[in-house]
Amino acid sequence: MATGVNGENRSAAEPHIIVRDLTMAYGSFVLMRDLNFVVRRGDIFIIMGGSGCGKSTLLLHLIGLKDPATGEIVYGDINFTRAEPSSARVCCGGSESCTRAARCGAR
């Protein structure tokens, strides 16, 4: 059983961010394929890798500045990759300047 810093049961923590079958690409160049992971509420999650391996591109996908080639990103129970601007604002704290909401509103 995984435990958090304060001894709480980490395996019982609810998923906060779910990435399913995410494929990141620039045109026909596929950078990463079929990426899957879950970040649970309270987890410390680290993205590590060498120069040019896709760390920044993953973050661009997670905040909605780049659309995935395939797959989905879910925050709580909202599919962020398909969210309407008002729903996306809920994901990022309700800010009008939320990157996904601002980008979706500009379409």
Secondary structure as GFF3:
##gff-version 3
##sequence-region A 1 107
A	DSSP	three_ten_helix	10	12	.	.	.	ID=ss1
A	DSSP	beta_strand	15	26	.	.	.	ID=ss2
A	DSSP	beta_strand	29	40	.	.	.	ID=ss3
A	DSSP	alpha_helix	55	62	.	.	.	ID=ss4
A	DSSP	beta_strand	70	75	.	.	.	ID=ss5
A	DSSP	beta_strand	78	79	.	.	.	ID=ss6
A	DSSP	alpha_helix	85	91	.	.	.	ID=ss7
A	DSSP	alpha_helix	99	105	.	.	.	ID=ss8
###
